[in-house]
Structures are given as C-alpha cells and as structure tokens.
Amino acid sequence: MYYALDEKTVVDYVQKSPVMATILVDCNDLVGADLAEGNVNLVFRVYSLGDPEKSVILKQALPYARKYPDFIMPLKRAGIEAELLKIENKYCPGLAPELYYYDNEMYLNIMEDLNKHIIIRYGLMKQIQYPKFSQHVGIFLARTLFYTSDLYLESAEKKEMAARIINPVMCKVTEDLVFTEPYIDHPNNNWTKELTPHVKEIKANKSLQMEALVLKEAFMSHSQALIHGDFHTGSIMVNKNETKVLDPEFAFFGPMGFDIGAVLGNLILSYGSQEYHAKDINKRKEYREWLLKAIKDIWETFEKEFRNLMDTKMNDQWPSERFKDFYILKLLRDTAGFGAAKAIRRVIGMAHVPDMWEIPDDKSRAIAESIALNAAQAWMLNRHDITSINELIAMVRAAKPHPKVIK
C-alpha cells in the first residue's frame, strides 16, 4: 500500500527492502535525512552512522508537485524514471546513477548515493570549472538519443517503446510552462519587478510568440527519440572526474533538440547570472568564456559522437550521406530554439532557478536576467539561419541587458 515516507519511516522501509542484502549489509545503525530541494519529489538519504560510505538514495513520487501542491502529477512517473535509468546505464555506463531497486507499489526508486558530487548549477554559481563535464554530457546526449531513435531501432520496436513510455501529464506541464504561459498574461508567471520593461517587449513580440508555438508543436508531435525531458543544470551532478545525469521522470519520445537545448539554455542562464556571482570583472570575463566553451564543446562532442554512430550503427533505412548533414543541421537549429525557450521560461515563467533567484538585490538580478533573455531571444529568432555553433556562441557573447532595466 502506498504512503508518503518521512525521515523516520524511510529507515523502516529500507530495513525491509532488498538493498539490506546487497548495499547495506550488516548495517544496524541506519539513519535517514531529507534531501528534497527540487519542486516535485521526496528525496531521502539513508546511511550507516558507523560507516557513512554505506548509503542509498530514495526518491519517491508524490501524487502532486512537492512545492506546488495544486499541480496534480502521476505516481507512475517513478516507473518511467526507473526504466530510463536502466536505458541510460546500458548505453552510457557511469553517466547516470545506478538503480538498485524499484518499488511499483510505493512508486519509489532506490539508487546510488552521489555523495561525492555536487549539483552542477551550484558549482557554476561559484565559478568552478569541471574539465570533463562537456565531454560527458555530449556523449550522454548522443548515445541516449541515437540508440532510442528510428536511426537505430527497427520501426516496430521504436513504436512499441513510444507506446509504452508515454507521459502525458508531465508533457502537459512542459507544454504550458515552457511554450505557452511565458508569452501571455498568466497567473503562473512571475518575474523581478525591475525586469518589467523587458518582459513587456517579449510579450508584445509576435514573432517570438510564433516561434515558441512552432517549438511547442514540434515538442508535442515529433517523437524523434526517447528524451530525458528535464535536462537542466539542476539535473546533473558532478565532480572533477565524474558526471551523473539525474531525474528523467519527464521522459517520453520527443524531439532530440529539446534535451540538447535544455542544458545549453541553462548555461545561458548561468552566463547571465555571473553578472552578480562573479564579483571580480576579470574573473567574470574568464568564467563566461569557460561557459561559452562548455556550450561549444557539448555541441561538438555530441555532433562527433552522433555522426560516428550514424556511420557505424545506423540501420539501412537511411541510405543518404546528404541526409546525415541535413539531420545534424536541423538538430542544431532545434537546439537553439528549445534552449531559448527553456531559458526564457526560467526567467519570466513559473519555477525559477537558483542562479538568478538567489541574487538578493532586485536590480542586480534584473540585469543578470535581462542578459540571459537577450541571448535567448537571439537564439530563438535567428535559429532558422544558423549554420554553426559558433554563431550561437557569438549571440550570447553579444548579449547586453535591456537599456530600460539598467536605468
């Protein structure tokens, strides 16, 4: 029978679970800690007091969003996450947490404890450079997207997977929060007061709204590959040597560019936020260049790995070299659009990011947000004409705050 765990009951639950015979052998001194920081789920660490290295993470779905109780959400998203973790570890071993156990009555996953890692968003806020992050993310994206697409799978197998891994409620959340609400007057929207002149221009820009709806239609209808669905810098944990992609509960068969764009769009947000977080102007310039290089390296690693998979693993249904070039260029343009939409939504829509929202001074926050918004607008409005990642990099580097925001 389903019930929501807490710090006390989580220990009792673990003591009766299969991980006691595998991960937590001879651990008679278990304690639980509530780690939930995100918007949606319960998250606990259970560990041995005598040997804290012996530990697991439990992530349990609630029938609503933890921080937004009015948002009703399906419990079965926990099962989708479990299936995705298995797929990710199959094609990208070491780049996702190891799944130890899934309970389909309690709607929870017990998984590897990443206690030697940090959510990369917080590292970026401190100007930490992670030397393997870009390569790991590029490879993860290339392999998870290629191996679940029609380029690799037989048509019938892909369609069977798409019918099984379907996530309509979570998709509806994205459709509304990312592509619709930020461009209209909606009670879910929320932004820094000083940013209002910039927001008014965005809402009045019919071309921007049209592009957002074009992307929305693609998100709803283009079942290109099995995508993570929420691939932002709060869903990636890192240290200097390792990268782990978390939280694939929004997964479904959708457009590849949405996953690639999500992580690049969040790097745009980090770029803008350095206006506050990097106090020293030289440090700010240096770190922003590192962020731009990360955007470039993620794309170029992705493209190299994806092209290699096309050349060596693609099925025989696509007998055209020119098609490969067309496919990659379209992915880049889709990436720009989806990345822009993800960045814009996090500034003026619902559920903001710590990069921006932890800036205590409203004026400083508005300036940082305005830089990110201008970069994102440039990506979205110019995406149909771009031919290389360098053009997107140049748009971010050129982004300045709205003149009315800095007055």
C-alpha positions in Angstrom: 0.0 0.0 0.0 1.3 3.4 -0.9 2.1 6.0 1.7 4.5 9.0 1.6 7.7 8.4 3.5 9.3 10.8 6.0 12.7 10.8 7.9 11.5 8.2 10.4 9.5 5.8 8.2 12.2 5.8 5.4 14.6 3.9 7.7 11.9 1.3 8.5 11.2 0.9 4.8 14.8 0.4 3.8 15.4 -2.2 6.6 12.7 -4.3 4.9 14.0 -3.7 1.3 16.3 -5.9 -0.9 19.2 -3.4 -0.5 19.8 -4.6 3.0 21.2 -7.8 1.5 23.3 -6.0 -1.2 24.3 -2.4 -0.5 23.7 -2.1 3.3 24.9 -5.4 4.5 25.3 -5.6 8.3 24.1 -2.0 8.8 22.2 -1.9 12.1 22.6 1.8 12.7 20.8 3.4 9.8 19.5 6.9 9.8 17.6 9.0 7.3 18.0 12.5 6.1 15.5 14.5 4.0 17.4 15.9 0.9 14.4 17.2 -1.1 15.4 20.5 -2.8 13.5 20.2 -6.1 10.0 21.1 -6.9 8.4 17.7 -7.4 9.5 14.7 -5.3 10.5 13.3 -1.9 14.2 12.5 -1.7 16.0 10.8 1.3 19.5 9.6 2.1 19.7 6.5 4.3 23.1 5.7 5.6 25.1 3.9 8.3 26.2 6.1 11.2 29.3 3.9 11.7 30.1 3.7 8.0 28.6 6.7 6.1 30.0 5.3 2.9 27.3 2.7 3.0 24.3 4.7 1.9 21.5 4.9 -0.7 19.2 7.5 -2.1 15.4 7.0 -2.1 13.3 9.1 -4.5 9.6 8.8 -4.1 6.9 10.3 -6.3 4.0 12.2 -4.7 0.6 12.5 -6.4 1.3 16.2 -6.7 4.3 18.5 -7.0 6.0 18.9 -3.6 6.4 22.7 -3.8 3.2 23.2 -5.8 0.5 21.0 -4.3 -2.1 22.2 -6.8 -0.1 20.6 -9.5 -1.5 17.0 -9.7 1.1 14.6 -11.0 1.0 10.9 -11.9 2.7 8.5 -9.5 3.7 6.3 -12.4 6.4 8.8 -13.3 8.6 6.9 -10.9 8.4 3.8 -13.1 9.3 5.8 -16.1 12.4 7.1 -14.3 13.4 3.5 -13.3 13.2 2.4 -17.0 15.1 5.4 -18.2 17.9 4.8 -15.6 18.3 1.3 -17.0 18.4 2.5 -20.6 20.9 5.3 -19.7 23.2 3.0 -17.9 23.0 0.5 -20.8 24.3 3.0 -23.4 26.2 5.4 -21.1 27.5 3.3 -18.2 28.7 5.6 -15.4 26.9 8.7 -16.6 23.7 8.1 -14.6 23.1 6.8 -11.1 22.9 3.1 -10.7 19.4 1.9 -9.9 19.3 -0.7 -7.1 15.5 -1.3 -6.7 12.2 0.0 -8.0 9.0 -0.5 -5.9 5.9 -0.3 -8.1 3.6 0.0 -5.1 5.4 2.7 -3.3 6.4 4.5 -6.5 10.0 4.9 -5.4 13.5 4.2 -6.7 16.4 3.3 -4.5 19.6 4.3 -6.2 23.3 5.1 -5.9 24.2 7.9 -3.5 26.1 10.6 -5.2 27.6 12.0 -2.0 30.9 12.8 -3.7 29.2 15.0 -6.3 27.6 18.4 -6.4 24.6 19.7 -8.4 26.5 21.5 -11.1 24.2 24.5 -11.0 25.7 25.4 -7.6 29.2 24.8 -8.8 28.6 27.2 -11.7 27.4 29.9 -9.3 30.9 29.6 -7.6 32.8 29.7 -10.9 34.1 26.2 -10.6 35.4 24.6 -13.8 34.7 21.0 -14.5 37.1 19.6 -17.0 35.1 16.6 -18.1 31.6 17.9 -17.9 31.2 19.0 -21.5 32.6 15.7 -23.0 30.4 13.6 -20.7 27.2 15.5 -21.4 27.9 15.5 -25.2 28.4 11.7 -25.2 25.4 11.1 -23.0 23.2 13.1 -25.3 24.5 11.5 -28.5 24.2 7.9 -27.2 20.8 8.1 -25.4 19.2 10.0 -28.3 20.7 7.9 -31.1 20.1 4.5 -29.6 16.4 5.3 -29.0 15.7 6.8 -32.4 14.5 5.4 -35.8 18.1 5.8 -37.0 19.0 2.8 -34.9 15.9 1.0 -33.8 13.7 -1.0 -36.1 10.4 0.8 -36.8 8.2 -1.6 -34.9 10.5 -1.7 -31.8 10.6 2.1 -31.6 6.8 2.4 -31.9 6.3 -0.2 -29.2 8.7 1.7 -26.9 6.9 5.0 -27.6 3.5 3.5 -26.8 4.9 2.1 -23.5 6.9 5.1 -22.3 4.2 7.7 -22.5 4.0 10.6 -20.1 1.0 12.9 -21.0 0.6 14.7 -17.6 4.3 15.6 -17.4 4.4 16.6 -21.0 1.4 18.9 -20.4 3.3 20.6 -17.7 6.1 21.4 -20.1 3.8 22.4 -22.9 2.2 25.0 -20.7 5.1 26.3 -18.6 7.7 26.4 -21.4 5.9 27.3 -24.6 2.6 29.0 -23.7 2.4 30.8 -20.4 5.6 33.0 -20.6 4.3 34.7 -23.8 0.8 35.6 -22.5 -0.7 37.1 -19.3 -0.9 34.1 -16.9 -1.1 33.9 -13.1 1.8 31.3 -13.1 4.2 33.9 -14.5 6.5 35.7 -12.1 9.4 38.0 -12.6 11.6 40.6 -11.0 9.8 43.9 -11.0 12.7 45.8 -12.4 12.6 43.4 -15.4 9.1 44.5 -16.4 10.1 46.7 -19.4 12.0 43.8 -21.0 9.1 41.3 -20.2 6.6 43.7 -21.8 8.6 43.7 -25.1 8.8 39.9 -25.1 5.1 39.5 -24.6 4.4 42.0 -27.4 6.8 40.3 -29.8 4.5 38.3 -32.1 7.5 36.7 -33.9 8.8 35.4 -30.6 5.4 34.0 -29.7 5.0 32.4 -33.1 8.4 30.7 -32.8 7.6 29.4 -29.3 4.4 27.9 -30.7 6.3 26.3 -33.6 8.6 24.7 -31.0 5.5 23.7 -28.9 4.0 21.9 -31.9 7.3 20.1 -32.5 7.5 19.1 -28.8 4.0 17.7 -29.0 4.3 15.8 -32.3 7.9 15.0 -33.1 8.6 11.6 -31.4 12.2 11.6 -32.6 13.9 9.7 -29.7 13.4 8.9 -26.0 14.3 12.2 -24.4 15.1 12.9 -20.8 12.6 15.8 -20.8 14.1 17.9 -18.0 17.8 18.1 -18.8 18.9 21.2 -16.9 21.9 22.1 -14.7 19.9 21.1 -11.6 19.6 17.6 -13.0 23.3 17.0 -13.4 25.7 16.1 -10.5 29.5 16.4 -11.0 32.9 16.3 -9.5 36.2 16.9 -11.3 36.2 13.4 -12.8 32.5 12.3 -13.0 29.2 13.4 -14.4 25.8 11.9 -13.4 22.5 12.8 -15.1 19.6 12.6 -12.8 15.8 12.8 -12.7 14.5 11.5 -16.1 10.9 11.4 -14.8 9.7 13.8 -17.6 10.9 11.3 -20.2 8.9 10.5 -23.4 9.5 10.2 -27.1 10.0 13.7 -28.3 12.4 16.0 -30.3 16.1 15.5 -29.6 16.8 19.2 -29.7 14.8 19.6 -26.5 17.3 17.7 -24.4 20.3 19.3 -26.0 18.8 22.8 -25.9 17.7 22.4 -22.2 21.3 22.1 -20.9 22.6 24.8 -23.3 19.8 27.1 -22.3 20.6 26.7 -18.7 24.2 27.6 -19.4 22.9 30.8 -20.9 21.2 31.4 -17.5 24.5 30.8 -15.8 26.3 33.2 -18.2 23.8 36.0 -17.3 23.9 35.2 -13.6 27.7 35.8 -13.5 26.9 39.5 -13.6 26.3 39.1 -9.9 28.0 35.9 -8.8 31.5 36.7 -10.3 32.2 40.0 -8.4 35.6 40.5 -10.0 35.3 41.7 -13.6 38.3 39.7 -14.8 37.0 36.6 -13.1 33.6 37.2 -14.6 35.0 37.5 -18.1 37.2 34.4 -17.7 34.4 32.3 -16.4 31.9 33.4 -19.0 34.4 32.3 -21.6 34.6 28.9 -19.9 30.8 28.7 -20.1 30.8 29.6 -23.8 33.4 27.0 -24.4 31.3 24.5 -22.5 28.3 25.2 -24.8 30.6 24.8 -27.8 32.2 21.6 -26.5 28.9 20.0 -25.6 27.6 20.5 -29.1 30.8 19.5 -30.9 31.2 16.4 -28.7 27.6 15.5 -29.3 28.0 16.0 -33.1 31.2 14.0 -33.3 29.7 11.1 -31.4 26.4 11.2 -33.1 28.0 11.2 -36.6 30.2 8.3 -35.6 27.1 6.4 -34.5 25.4 7.3 -37.8 28.4 6.0 -39.7 28.7 2.7 -37.8 25.4 1.8 -36.1 22.6 3.3 -38.2 20.2 0.9 -39.8 19.7 0.6 -43.5 16.6 2.7 -43.8 18.6 6.0 -44.4 20.8 5.5 -47.4 22.0 9.1 -48.0 25.1 10.9 -46.8 23.4 14.3 -47.5 20.6 13.2 -45.2 23.1 13.0 -42.3 24.2 16.6 -42.8 20.6 17.8 -43.1 19.7 15.9 -39.9 22.6 17.4 -37.9 21.9 20.9 -39.0 18.3 20.6 -38.2 19.2 19.4 -34.7 21.4 22.4 -34.2 18.6 24.8 -35.2 16.1 22.9 -33.0 18.6 23.0 -30.1 18.8 26.8 -30.4 15.0 27.2 -30.3 14.4 24.8 -27.4 17.4 26.2 -25.5 16.0 29.7 -25.8 12.5 28.6 -24.7 13.9 26.9 -21.7 15.9 30.0 -20.7 13.1 32.4 -21.2 10.7 30.3 -19.1 13.0 30.1 -16.2 13.2 33.9 -16.0 9.6 35.1 -16.5 7.5 31.9 -16.0 7.0 29.6 -13.1 9.7 27.8 -11.1 12.8 29.9 -11.3 16.4 28.8 -11.0 18.8 29.5 -8.0 21.3 31.0 -10.4 19.0 34.0 -10.7 16.6 33.8 -7.8 19.3 33.6 -5.1 20.6 37.0 -6.2 19.3 39.1 -3.3 19.3 42.5 -4.9 16.4 43.0 -7.3 18.3 45.4 -9.6 21.3 43.2 -9.9 19.0 40.2 -10.6 17.1 42.0 -13.3 20.3 43.0 -15.1 21.6 39.4 -15.0 18.2 38.1 -16.2 18.0 40.6 -19.0 21.3 39.5 -20.4 20.1 35.9 -20.4 16.8 36.9 -22.0 18.5 38.8 -24.8 20.8 35.9 -25.6 17.8 33.5 -25.6 15.8 35.9 -27.8 18.6 36.0 -30.3 18.8 32.2 -30.4 15.1 31.8 -31.0 14.6 34.5 -33.6 17.7 33.6 -35.6 17.7 29.9 -35.4 16.5 29.2 -38.9 19.6 30.8 -40.4 22.4 29.5 -38.2 24.9 27.1 -39.7 27.3 26.5 -36.8 27.5 26.5 -33.0 29.9 29.5 -33.3 27.1 31.7 -34.3 25.1 30.8 -31.2 28.2 31.5 -29.1 28.6 34.9 -30.7 24.9 35.7 -29.9 25.5 35.0 -26.2 28.7 37.0 -26.1 27.0 40.0 -27.6 24.0 39.9 -25.2 23.6 43.1 -23.1 20.9 44.0 -20.6 17.8 45.9 -21.8 18.6 49.6 -21.6 15.4 50.3 -19.5 16.5 47.7 -17.0 19.8 49.3 -16.3 18.4 52.8 -15.8 
